[in-house]
Structures are given as C-alpha cells and as structure tokens.
Amino acid sequence: MSVAVHEAWIVGPTTNRAREELTSRAEPFKSHDLLWRDFFEDPSQWCDIRKGKPGAAYPDFKHKSTGQPLWIDGCSDPVWVIEELRQRGMAHDEELRKIPPKDLRLSLVASLRACARAKDIRRGMRLHNDISKLGLIEKCSDALVAMYASCGDLAKAEEVLHMHSQKNVFAWTALIAGFTRQGKGRDALRCFDHMQSVGLSPDAVTLACLLKAAGSVKEVDKGWRIHSEIIKQDLLKNDIVLGNALVDMYAKCGALEKAHHTLNELPFRDVVSWSALITGYAQHGEGEKALDCYEQMLLEDLSPDAVTYICILKACGSLGDLNKGERIHEEIKKKGFVKKNLMLGNALIDMYAKCGALTKAKQVLEELPARDVVSWSTLIGGYAQHGQSEHALECFHRMQSEGLIPNEVTFSLILKACGVVGALNEGEKIHEEITKRGLLQGNPVLVTALIEMYAKCGALGKAQMVIHELSSKDIISVSALVAGLANQGHSEHGLHHLQLMWHEGLLQDGITSAHTQEMYGSARVNQSGY
C-alpha cells in the first residue's frame, strides 16, 4: 500500500471529495464498477476493515496489494453492488441504512426487476422483507407489485397494490398484465373498474393489456368501453400496437363487422392488423371473407408472415378450396417458412387433409424437418374422416415408433378408426393405455370415442363397463352407449340405461330423445312378436 494513501486514512478525511481523492491516488486507478467486480471475483484479495475503522470517511474494504479503497455507501457505487453485498451476507441492515436513500432505492428496485425477469419469487420475497425492515416499502411498492405479478403470485401483488400503490398506473398495469397472462381476463377487467374508481386513467400499455383480456373472455361491451377510452385519449393516431389489439379484441369476440370497420378506420395498418382480422373470420367459419381480406392485404403490398399463412390455410381447409391452398403452399415454399415453423407445416397437413388430398397431406408430413404429435394426429384425423381407417392405424403405429406419445386428441381419432374397421384388439390395447395414463376421468370426448368404438365393434358389454367404471357420468357418454345399444338391436338394455341416466339427474337432449323413441318402438315390436 502506498504511503500517501496510508497517511490519508490516518488523517481521516471526511468528505466525498476526499474519498474520491483517496481512490484516485491508489494505484492503479479503476472505476468503481471495475473495482467492485474485482472485489466480488475474489474477496480474499481485499481486507475487510469495517469493524476497526474510526469514522465514515475510512473505507470498508481495501485491496491488499494496490490499496484501492471501497465504501459500501459510496456515492459512485453502481446500483447492483448493494444487492450483491446483501446476497452474500456482507452488508447488514444498519450499513444499508447509511446509504443515501435514493441510491438504496435504485439498487433495490433494480434487484426487484431482476427477480421479475428471472421469475425468482424466493429472492423477491427476501428483498420484500429487507425493504420492509429499511422502511422503504412506499418507495419500492410499484416494483414489488410488478415483481409479484411477473412471478405469478397475483394475490400478493394485489395485496401490495391496495396497501401502497393505488394511485400508480404502473402498478395497476403490472397487475392487469399478470391476470391477462394467466388467462384471468375477468379479474383484469375488474382491476380496470377499480382503477377508474380511484381516479386513474389507463395509459396505452394498460389499454393494450385490457383489450387482450376482453377478447379472451369475449366481453365485447367491456371492449367497447376500452375503445371509447382510447378514442377519448386520441391514442390511435400514433400507436399501431393499440390499433391491432382493438381489431384482435373485436375478432375474438366474434364482432367481425366491427373488427373490419376498426381496421378500415386505422390511420395505418400492417400485416398484424390484417392477420388478426383474417384469424377472426377463419375461426368463425367465414372462410370466404378471410380469403377476401388476404387478397386485400396483398393489394396493399404487405407480405404475409407465418401467422397469416396459418390462418388462411385454415380458411382454405374449411372451404375445401384445394386450388387456393396449393397456391399458398407454393408461396410458403418460396419463402422457406416450413423449414423454420412446425405450426405452419401442421397447418398445411390440416388443409390438405380437410380438402381430401390425403396423399399430399402425407407428403407434406414426410418432408417436414421435424414433426410432432400434432403433425401425426392431423394426418390420422384426415384418414379417419375420409374412411381410410387402415391408413390411420398405420400412421398411429409409425408415430409411436418415432417415440412420440399420443395425446387425448390422437386417442379419440384412432378409436374412431378402430370402430370403423372393427379392430377390437387394437381398441382394447388403446383403452388399456388410456386407463394407465388416467386420461378417462373428466374427458367426455375420449369416453364417448371409447364407447362408440366398442359399440361399433359389437362389444356392448365392454361399452357398458366403461360407463360403470366412471366416477361421474355425463349425458354425452351415456347417449353414446344408448345409441350403440339401439343400433345393435338391444333396445331394452338402452331403456335401462336411460332410466339410470334419469335417476342420476342427466337430462335427455334431442339425440337421446330420438333414441328413446326408436327403442320404445323396437321394444314394442319384440313384445308383440311383429
């Protein structure tokens, strides 16, 4: 250590300027950021002289070789240093209290944001505890709300907000965004009402989150209220993201004319605007309008992206428009999208399968650089839908040979194929696999597919056993059994199950009523002998 620095410590300078002078006179000179990084890289090279120092001007640490000094409460310390010291147990509450409040707050807020990014709620809770001890809750409450919301603890985020941040738009937005991410759209909209009740106006970010929430729960009236707020604040002229969110909200709510009108009113629009509208039309069975929008988008010299292509392929499939689908496939191939996007590859398989071009659908699947359970299930569904059950079973076995695990959709499709060709043994193996994985309970679609398979294979006893083994029965699965019994000429058994269904409180729907009439007629014929 240099003599000059040693003497300066003995004299005991008392100002920040003196501290800086000490630092600059130590050799070699480094910035505070670099010095702290050196310290954390190897703390053994530094002396901890906190216990013996006579005053605040004396450093907390000094380098054993160079004599470089460091102060925990240094005015030039980077904000990350305080949290790092605290994490390592090297800074205690009484020392943290000596740090200028502004610097300490910045450090703690930066640390909370790091927790939010890393979804590290344990570290965030420890920070919350430290902040509380230091009496800085009010100054850090917004960051605390955002941290809890990002980490998924929305109850805690809301608790902190109501205690400390009710007048802060940032905190409300963080909570609303958290509810929206978790699919709790109604809670997000409830926050909007509460936010307005305390006199706060949402900003563009808040409004975009609220539009997503309204779309997710199909609350078009609430969406219109949010739209009115956007108009009131005149936000659309400079914010294309907000404009796109509006189109998407109306499309998801099924208000397609309003979505189209909103798009036409936007001061400018992009591929996202058009894709939102095309998706709405495609998902609500209006394929022709989806194709019209696609053509209009091309006329505006906008280039479709993968999302646009996925939606327009859905429209082609719903319309059975193979020629249009093939032209779009050619465009996709020119752009090389399929090699990079499995969802787009699966959309192509689906389009060809729905159009009945199963050879082409299989070719697309074979050419995919990677395929998943959705790829195979889509092709299996196409074969099953078009009566090519043998090919469906073949695909099912190939999928399993590739190490892919069937899901509920795959099982329901392959059971349909088994029923068509009377593959009872294969169906029983699939039943065993479904039971082993615990997929039947609470899955009426799969239960119905299993019952229908057994009924079509003539194994009515097995079909009845499926019903009896269920912890809870529903009208769809019982109706499937009743239909199977009626079709196989076992009307009396069907009537028995209808009586059981009545006693269990399951109401008859139209289909079951039709089977009831059919079975009563069959039973009377059997009794009279005619």
C-alpha positions as CSV (number, residue, x, y, z in Angstrom):
1,M,0.0,0.0,0.0
2,S,1.3,3.5,-0.9
3,V,2.4,5.7,2.0
4,A,0.3,8.6,0.7
5,V,-2.9,6.5,0.9
6,H,-2.0,5.2,4.3
7,E,-1.4,8.7,5.7
8,A,-4.6,9.9,4.2
9,W,-6.5,7.2,6.1
10,I,-4.8,8.2,9.4
11,V,-5.7,11.8,9.0
12,G,-9.3,10.7,8.3
13,P,-10.7,12.9,5.5
14,T,-14.5,13.5,6.0
15,T,-15.9,14.5,2.6
16,N,-16.9,12.6,-0.6
17,R,-14.3,14.7,-2.5
18,A,-11.7,13.4,-0.1
19,R,-12.9,9.8,-0.7
20,E,-12.5,10.3,-4.5
21,E,-9.1,11.8,-4.0
22,L,-8.0,8.7,-2.0
23,T,-9.4,6.4,-4.7
24,S,-7.6,8.3,-7.5
25,R,-4.3,8.3,-5.6
26,A,-4.3,4.5,-5.1
27,E,-2.5,2.5,-7.9
28,P,-3.7,1.6,-10.5
29,F,-6.8,3.7,-10.8
30,K,-10.0,1.9,-11.7
31,S,-13.7,2.9,-12.0
32,H,-15.9,2.0,-9.0
33,D,-17.7,-0.5,-11.2
34,L,-14.5,-2.4,-12.1
35,L,-13.2,-2.2,-8.5
36,W,-16.4,-3.9,-7.2
37,R,-16.2,-6.5,-10.0
38,D,-12.6,-7.3,-8.9
39,F,-13.8,-7.5,-5.3
40,F,-16.6,-10.0,-6.0
41,E,-14.4,-12.0,-8.2
42,D,-12.0,-12.7,-5.4
43,P,-12.9,-11.1,-2.0
44,S,-9.9,-12.8,-0.4
45,Q,-7.7,-10.2,-2.0
46,W,-9.4,-7.5,0.0
47,C,-9.2,-6.5,3.7
48,D,-12.5,-6.0,5.5
49,I,-11.7,-3.2,7.9
50,R,-15.3,-2.2,8.8
51,K,-15.1,-3.2,12.4
52,G,-12.0,-1.2,13.2
53,K,-12.4,1.9,11.2
54,P,-12.7,5.1,13.3
55,G,-15.1,7.0,11.0
56,A,-17.3,7.1,7.9
57,A,-14.6,8.5,5.8
58,Y,-12.5,5.4,6.2
59,P,-13.1,2.7,3.6
60,D,-14.9,-0.6,4.3
61,F,-12.6,-2.7,2.1
62,K,-9.1,-2.1,0.8
63,H,-7.1,-4.2,-1.7
64,K,-4.2,-6.0,-0.1
65,S,-1.8,-5.2,-3.0
66,T,-2.9,-1.9,-4.6
67,G,-4.5,-0.3,-1.6
68,Q,-7.6,0.6,-3.6
69,P,-10.4,1.6,-1.2
70,L,-14.1,0.8,-1.4
71,W,-17.1,2.1,0.6
72,I,-20.4,0.3,0.9
73,D,-22.2,3.7,0.9
74,G,-20.1,5.2,-1.9
75,C,-21.9,7.8,-3.9
76,S,-20.4,6.4,-7.1
77,D,-21.2,2.8,-6.4
78,P,-23.3,1.1,-9.2
79,V,-26.8,0.1,-8.1
80,W,-26.2,-3.6,-8.5
81,V,-23.5,-3.6,-5.8
82,I,-25.8,-3.2,-2.8
83,E,-27.9,-6.2,-3.7
84,E,-24.8,-8.3,-4.4
85,L,-23.4,-7.4,-1.0
86,R,-26.7,-8.2,0.7
87,Q,-27.0,-11.6,-1.2
88,R,-23.5,-12.5,0.0
89,G,-24.3,-11.5,3.6
90,M,-21.7,-8.8,3.5
91,A,-24.0,-5.8,4.1
92,H,-26.1,-5.6,7.2
93,D,-29.3,-3.6,7.8
94,E,-27.5,-0.9,9.8
95,E,-25.0,-0.4,7.0
96,L,-27.7,-0.3,4.3
97,R,-29.4,2.5,6.3
98,K,-26.3,4.6,6.0
99,I,-26.6,4.5,2.2
100,P,-28.2,7.6,0.7
101,P,-32.0,6.8,0.3
102,K,-32.0,7.5,-3.4
103,D,-29.1,5.1,-4.2
104,L,-30.5,2.4,-1.9
105,R,-33.9,2.7,-3.6
106,L,-32.4,2.5,-7.0
107,S,-30.5,-0.6,-6.1
108,L,-33.5,-2.4,-4.5
109,V,-35.8,-1.5,-7.4
110,A,-33.1,-2.8,-9.9
111,S,-32.9,-6.0,-7.8
112,L,-36.7,-6.5,-7.8
113,R,-36.7,-6.0,-11.6
114,A,-34.0,-8.7,-11.9
115,C,-36.2,-11.1,-9.8
116,A,-39.2,-10.3,-12.1
117,R,-37.2,-11.2,-15.2
118,A,-35.8,-14.4,-13.7
119,K,-39.2,-15.3,-12.1
120,D,-37.3,-15.7,-8.8
121,I,-40.0,-15.2,-6.2
122,R,-38.0,-16.5,-3.3
123,R,-35.3,-13.9,-3.8
124,G,-38.0,-11.3,-4.4
125,M,-39.7,-12.2,-1.0
126,R,-36.4,-11.9,0.8
127,L,-36.0,-8.4,-0.8
128,H,-39.5,-7.5,0.2
129,N,-38.6,-8.4,3.8
130,D,-35.4,-6.3,3.7
131,I,-37.3,-3.4,2.1
132,S,-39.8,-3.6,4.9
133,K,-37.1,-3.5,7.6
134,L,-35.5,-0.5,6.0
135,G,-38.8,1.4,5.9
136,L,-38.7,1.8,2.1
137,I,-42.0,0.0,1.2
138,E,-43.7,3.1,-0.1
139,K,-40.7,4.0,-2.3
140,C,-40.5,0.4,-3.8
141,S,-44.1,-0.7,-3.8
142,D,-44.5,-0.3,-7.6
143,A,-41.6,-2.6,-8.3
144,L,-42.9,-5.0,-5.6
145,V,-46.2,-5.3,-7.4
146,A,-44.5,-5.8,-10.7
147,M,-42.2,-8.5,-9.2
148,Y,-45.1,-10.5,-7.7
149,A,-47.2,-10.2,-10.8
150,S,-44.4,-11.3,-13.1
151,C,-43.7,-14.3,-10.8
152,G,-47.4,-15.3,-10.8
153,D,-48.3,-14.5,-7.2
154,L,-51.2,-12.2,-8.2
155,A,-52.9,-12.3,-4.8
156,K,-49.7,-10.9,-3.2
157,A,-49.3,-8.4,-6.0
158,E,-52.9,-7.2,-5.5
159,E,-52.4,-7.0,-1.7
160,V,-49.3,-4.8,-2.0
161,L,-51.0,-2.6,-4.6
162,H,-54.1,-2.0,-2.4
163,M,-51.9,-1.2,0.6
164,H,-49.4,1.1,-1.1
165,S,-49.8,1.8,-4.9
166,Q,-53.5,2.5,-5.6
167,K,-52.6,5.8,-7.3
168,N,-50.0,4.5,-9.6
169,V,-50.8,3.5,-13.2
170,F,-47.6,1.4,-13.5
171,A,-48.6,-0.9,-10.6
172,W,-52.1,-1.3,-11.9
173,T,-50.8,-2.2,-15.4
174,A,-48.4,-4.8,-13.9
175,L,-51.3,-6.4,-12.1
176,I,-53.6,-6.3,-15.1
177,A,-50.9,-7.8,-17.3
178,G,-50.3,-10.6,-14.8
179,F,-54.0,-11.5,-14.7
180,T,-54.1,-11.4,-18.5
181,R,-51.0,-13.7,-18.8
182,Q,-52.7,-16.3,-16.6
183,G,-55.9,-16.2,-18.6
184,K,-57.9,-14.5,-15.9
185,G,-59.4,-11.9,-18.1
186,R,-62.4,-11.1,-15.8
187,D,-60.0,-10.3,-13.0
188,A,-58.0,-8.0,-15.3
189,L,-61.2,-6.2,-16.3
190,R,-62.2,-5.9,-12.6
191,C,-58.9,-4.2,-12.0
192,F,-59.8,-1.7,-14.8
193,D,-63.1,-0.8,-13.0
194,H,-61.3,-0.4,-9.6
195,M,-58.5,1.7,-11.2
196,Q,-61.0,4.1,-12.7
197,S,-62.9,4.3,-9.4
198,V,-59.8,5.7,-7.7
199,G,-59.5,8.4,-10.5
200,L,-56.7,6.9,-12.6
201,S,-56.6,6.9,-16.4
202,P,-55.0,3.9,-18.1
203,D,-52.1,4.5,-20.5
204,A,-51.6,2.8,-23.8
205,V,-49.8,-0.2,-22.3
206,T,-52.7,-0.7,-19.8
207,L,-55.3,-0.4,-22.5
208,A,-53.5,-3.0,-24.8
209,C,-53.5,-5.5,-21.9
210,L,-57.2,-4.8,-21.2
211,L,-58.1,-5.4,-24.8
212,K,-56.4,-8.7,-24.7
213,A,-58.3,-9.6,-21.5
214,A,-61.6,-8.5,-23.0
215,G,-61.0,-10.7,-26.1
216,S,-60.1,-13.7,-24.1
217,V,-63.4,-13.7,-22.2
218,K,-65.4,-12.3,-25.2
219,E,-66.6,-9.3,-23.3
220,V,-67.4,-7.1,-26.3
221,D,-69.3,-4.5,-24.2
222,K,-66.3,-4.0,-21.9
223,G,-64.1,-3.9,-25.0
224,W,-66.2,-1.1,-26.4
225,R,-65.7,0.8,-23.1
226,I,-61.9,0.4,-23.5
227,H,-62.2,1.5,-27.2
228,S,-64.0,4.6,-26.0
229,E,-61.2,5.4,-23.6
230,I,-58.7,5.1,-26.4
231,I,-60.7,7.5,-28.6
232,K,-61.0,9.9,-25.7
233,Q,-57.2,9.9,-25.2
234,D,-56.6,10.1,-29.0
235,L,-54.1,7.3,-28.8
236,L,-54.7,5.5,-32.2
237,K,-53.0,8.0,-34.4
238,N,-49.6,7.1,-33.1
239,D,-49.9,3.6,-31.8
240,I,-50.3,0.7,-34.3
241,V,-50.0,-1.9,-31.5
242,L,-53.1,-0.5,-29.8
243,G,-54.9,-0.4,-33.1
244,N,-54.0,-4.1,-33.8
245,A,-55.1,-5.0,-30.3
246,L,-58.5,-3.4,-31.0
247,V,-59.0,-5.4,-34.2
248,D,-57.9,-8.6,-32.4
249,M,-60.3,-8.0,-29.5
250,Y,-63.4,-7.5,-31.7
251,A,-62.4,-10.5,-33.8
252,K,-62.0,-12.8,-30.8
253,C,-65.4,-11.6,-29.5
254,G,-67.0,-12.5,-32.9
255,A,-67.9,-8.9,-33.7
256,L,-66.3,-9.3,-37.1
257,E,-68.0,-6.4,-38.8
258,K,-66.8,-4.1,-36.0
259,A,-63.3,-5.6,-36.3
260,H,-63.3,-4.9,-40.1
261,H,-64.6,-1.4,-39.6
262,T,-62.0,-0.7,-36.9
263,L,-59.2,-1.9,-39.3
264,N,-60.5,0.3,-42.1
265,E,-60.5,3.3,-39.7
266,L,-56.9,2.8,-38.5
267,P,-54.6,5.6,-39.7
268,F,-52.1,2.9,-40.8
269,R,-52.1,-0.9,-40.7
270,D,-49.6,-3.7,-41.1
271,V,-49.6,-7.5,-41.5
272,V,-50.5,-7.9,-37.9
273,S,-53.7,-5.9,-38.4
274,W,-54.8,-8.0,-41.3
275,S,-53.8,-11.3,-39.7
276,A,-55.9,-10.5,-36.7
277,L,-59.0,-10.0,-38.9
278,I,-58.2,-13.0,-41.1
279,T,-57.9,-15.1,-38.0
280,G,-61.3,-13.9,-36.7
281,Y,-63.0,-14.8,-40.0
282,A,-61.3,-18.2,-40.2
283,Q,-62.1,-19.1,-36.7
284,H,-65.8,-18.2,-37.0
285,G,-66.3,-20.2,-40.2
286,E,-66.3,-17.3,-42.6
287,G,-63.6,-18.6,-44.9
288,E,-64.6,-16.6,-48.0
289,K,-64.2,-13.3,-46.1
290,A,-60.9,-14.5,-44.7
291,L,-59.7,-15.0,-48.3
292,D,-61.0,-11.6,-49.4
293,C,-59.0,-10.0,-46.6
294,Y,-55.9,-11.9,-47.6
295,E,-56.2,-10.6,-51.2
296,Q,-56.8,-7.0,-49.9
297,M,-53.7,-7.3,-47.8
298,L,-51.6,-8.3,-50.8
299,L,-53.0,-5.3,-52.8
300,E,-51.7,-3.1,-50.0
301,D,-48.2,-4.6,-50.8
302,L,-48.0,-6.2,-47.4
303,S,-46.1,-9.5,-47.1
304,P,-47.8,-12.3,-45.2
305,D,-46.0,-13.8,-42.3
306,A,-46.3,-17.3,-40.8
307,V,-49.3,-16.4,-38.7
308,T,-51.2,-15.1,-41.7
309,Y,-50.4,-18.2,-43.7
310,I,-51.6,-20.5,-40.8
311,C,-54.9,-18.6,-40.6
312,I,-55.5,-18.5,-44.4
313,L,-54.7,-22.2,-44.7
314,K,-57.4,-22.9,-42.1
315,A,-59.9,-20.9,-44.2
316,C,-58.9,-22.9,-47.3
317,G,-59.4,-26.2,-45.4
318,S,-62.9,-25.1,-44.1
319,L,-64.0,-24.2,-47.6
320,G,-62.4,-27.2,-49.2
321,D,-60.6,-24.8,-51.6
322,L,-57.7,-27.1,-52.7
323,N,-56.5,-24.9,-55.6
324,K,-56.1,-21.8,-53.4
325,G,-54.4,-23.9,-50.7
326,E,-51.9,-25.2,-53.2
327,R,-51.1,-21.7,-54.5
328,I,-50.5,-20.6,-50.9
329,H,-48.3,-23.7,-50.3
330,E,-46.2,-22.6,-53.3
331,E,-45.8,-19.1,-51.8
332,I,-44.8,-20.6,-48.4
333,K,-42.2,-22.9,-50.1
334,K,-40.6,-19.9,-51.9
335,K,-40.1,-18.1,-48.6
336,G,-38.7,-21.3,-46.9
337,F,-41.1,-20.9,-44.0
338,V,-42.0,-24.6,-43.5
339,K,-38.4,-25.4,-42.6
340,K,-38.5,-22.9,-39.7
341,N,-42.1,-23.2,-38.5
342,L,-43.6,-26.6,-37.4
343,M,-47.0,-25.0,-36.8
344,L,-47.1,-23.9,-40.4
345,G,-46.2,-27.4,-41.5
346,N,-49.0,-28.8,-39.4
347,A,-51.5,-26.2,-40.9
348,L,-50.5,-27.4,-44.4
349,I,-51.2,-31.0,-43.4
350,D,-54.6,-30.0,-41.9
351,M,-55.6,-28.0,-45.0
352,Y,-54.8,-30.9,-47.4
353,A,-56.5,-33.4,-45.1
354,K,-59.7,-31.3,-44.9
355,C,-59.7,-31.0,-48.7
356,G,-59.4,-34.8,-49.0
357,A,-55.9,-34.6,-50.6
358,L,-54.5,-37.2,-48.2
359,T,-51.6,-38.2,-50.4
360,K,-50.5,-34.6,-50.5
361,A,-51.0,-34.3,-46.7
362,K,-48.8,-37.3,-46.1
363,Q,-46.1,-36.0,-48.4
364,V,-46.0,-32.7,-46.5
365,L,-45.6,-34.6,-43.3
366,E,-42.8,-36.8,-44.7
367,E,-40.9,-33.6,-45.9
368,L,-41.1,-31.8,-42.5
369,P,-37.6,-31.4,-41.0
370,A,-39.3,-32.3,-37.6
371,R,-42.7,-33.5,-36.7
372,D,-44.7,-33.8,-33.5
373,V,-47.8,-35.4,-32.1
374,V,-49.9,-32.7,-33.7
375,S,-48.5,-33.5,-37.2
376,W,-49.4,-37.2,-36.9
377,S,-52.7,-36.6,-35.2
378,T,-53.8,-34.2,-38.0
379,L,-53.0,-36.8,-40.7
380,I,-54.6,-39.6,-38.6
381,G,-57.8,-37.4,-38.3
382,G,-57.8,-36.8,-42.1
383,Y,-57.7,-40.6,-42.8
384,A,-60.3,-41.3,-40.2
385,Q,-62.6,-38.6,-41.5
386,H,-62.4,-39.9,-45.1
387,G,-63.0,-43.5,-44.2
388,Q,-59.4,-44.7,-44.6
389,S,-59.0,-46.2,-41.2
390,E,-56.3,-48.7,-42.2
391,H,-54.0,-45.9,-43.1
392,A,-55.0,-44.1,-39.9
393,L,-53.9,-47.1,-37.8
394,E,-50.7,-47.4,-39.9
395,C,-49.8,-43.7,-39.1
396,F,-50.6,-44.3,-35.4
397,H,-48.0,-47.1,-35.3
398,R,-45.4,-45.1,-37.1
399,M,-45.9,-42.2,-34.7
400,Q,-45.3,-44.5,-31.8
401,S,-42.2,-45.9,-33.5
402,E,-40.8,-42.4,-33.6
403,G,-41.1,-42.2,-29.8
404,L,-44.0,-39.7,-29.9
405,I,-46.6,-40.1,-27.1
406,P,-50.2,-39.9,-28.3
407,N,-52.4,-37.3,-26.6
408,E,-56.2,-37.3,-25.9
409,V,-56.9,-36.0,-29.4
410,T,-54.8,-38.7,-31.0
411,F,-56.5,-41.4,-29.0
412,S,-60.1,-40.2,-29.8
413,L,-59.2,-40.1,-33.5
414,I,-57.6,-43.6,-33.6
415,L,-60.5,-45.1,-31.6
416,K,-62.8,-43.8,-34.3
417,A,-60.7,-45.6,-36.9
418,C,-60.7,-48.8,-34.8
419,G,-64.5,-48.7,-34.7
420,V,-64.9,-48.3,-38.5
421,V,-62.8,-51.3,-39.3
422,G,-63.8,-53.4,-36.3
423,A,-60.3,-53.5,-34.9
424,L,-61.4,-54.6,-31.4
425,N,-58.0,-55.9,-30.3
426,E,-56.3,-52.7,-31.2
427,G,-59.0,-50.7,-29.5
428,E,-58.6,-52.7,-26.3
429,K,-54.9,-52.0,-26.3
430,I,-55.5,-48.3,-26.7
431,H,-58.1,-48.5,-23.8
432,E,-55.5,-50.1,-21.6
433,E,-53.0,-47.3,-22.4
434,I,-55.6,-44.6,-21.8
435,T,-56.5,-46.1,-18.4
436,K,-52.9,-46.5,-17.4
437,R,-52.3,-42.8,-18.1
438,G,-55.5,-41.8,-16.2
439,L,-57.0,-39.9,-19.2
440,L,-60.6,-41.1,-19.0
441,Q,-61.9,-39.2,-15.9
442,G,-63.2,-35.8,-16.7
443,N,-62.7,-36.3,-20.5
444,P,-66.1,-36.8,-22.1
445,V,-64.8,-36.7,-25.7
446,L,-62.4,-39.6,-25.0
447,V,-65.0,-41.6,-23.1
448,T,-67.5,-41.1,-25.9
449,A,-64.9,-42.2,-28.5
450,L,-64.2,-45.4,-26.5
451,I,-67.8,-46.3,-26.0
452,E,-68.6,-45.7,-29.7
453,M,-65.6,-47.9,-30.7
454,Y,-66.8,-50.8,-28.5
455,A,-70.4,-50.3,-29.8
456,K,-69.3,-50.4,-33.4
457,C,-67.2,-53.5,-32.8
458,G,-70.2,-55.2,-31.2
459,A,-68.6,-55.3,-27.8
460,L,-71.5,-53.8,-25.9
461,G,-70.5,-55.4,-22.6
462,K,-67.2,-53.5,-22.8
463,A,-69.0,-50.3,-23.6
464,Q,-71.3,-50.7,-20.6
465,M,-68.2,-51.4,-18.4
466,V,-66.6,-48.1,-19.5
467,I,-69.7,-46.3,-18.2
468,H,-69.8,-48.2,-14.9
469,E,-66.2,-47.5,-14.1
470,L,-66.6,-43.8,-14.4
471,S,-66.7,-41.9,-11.2
472,S,-69.1,-39.4,-12.8
473,K,-71.2,-39.8,-15.9
474,D,-72.3,-37.2,-18.4
475,I,-75.1,-37.1,-21.0
476,I,-72.8,-37.3,-24.0
477,S,-71.1,-40.6,-22.9
478,V,-74.4,-42.2,-21.8
479,S,-76.0,-41.1,-25.1
480,A,-73.2,-42.7,-27.0
481,L,-73.9,-46.0,-25.2
482,V,-77.7,-45.7,-25.7
483,A,-77.1,-45.1,-29.4
484,G,-74.8,-48.1,-29.7
485,L,-77.3,-50.3,-28.0
486,A,-80.1,-49.0,-30.2
487,N,-78.1,-49.6,-33.4
488,Q,-77.2,-53.2,-32.3
489,G,-80.9,-54.0,-31.6
490,H,-80.6,-54.0,-27.8
491,S,-83.4,-51.6,-27.1
492,E,-84.3,-52.9,-23.7
493,H,-80.8,-52.5,-22.4
494,G,-80.8,-49.0,-23.8
495,L,-84.0,-48.2,-22.0
496,H,-82.5,-49.5,-18.8
497,H,-79.5,-47.1,-19.2
498,L,-81.9,-44.2,-19.9
499,Q,-83.7,-44.9,-16.6
500,L,-80.3,-44.9,-14.8
501,M,-79.4,-41.6,-16.5
502,W,-82.7,-40.1,-15.4
503,H,-82.2,-41.2,-11.8
504,E,-78.7,-39.6,-11.8
505,G,-80.1,-36.3,-13.0
506,L,-78.8,-36.3,-16.5
507,L,-81.4,-34.7,-18.7
508,Q,-82.1,-36.0,-22.2
509,D,-81.0,-34.0,-25.2
510,G,-82.5,-34.2,-28.7
511,I,-80.3,-37.1,-29.8
512,T,-81.1,-39.2,-26.7
513,S,-84.8,-38.5,-27.1
514,A,-84.7,-39.7,-30.7
515,H,-83.0,-42.9,-29.5
516,T,-85.7,-43.2,-26.7
517,Q,-88.5,-43.2,-29.3
518,E,-86.6,-45.6,-31.5
519,M,-86.1,-48.1,-28.7
520,Y,-89.6,-47.9,-27.4
521,G,-90.7,-48.8,-30.9
522,S,-88.2,-51.7,-31.1
523,A,-89.3,-52.9,-27.6
524,R,-93.0,-52.9,-28.6
525,V,-92.2,-54.9,-31.7
526,N,-90.2,-57.5,-29.6
527,Q,-93.1,-57.8,-27.1
528,S,-95.8,-58.2,-29.7
529,G,-93.8,-60.5,-31.9
530,Y,-94.3,-58.4,-35.1
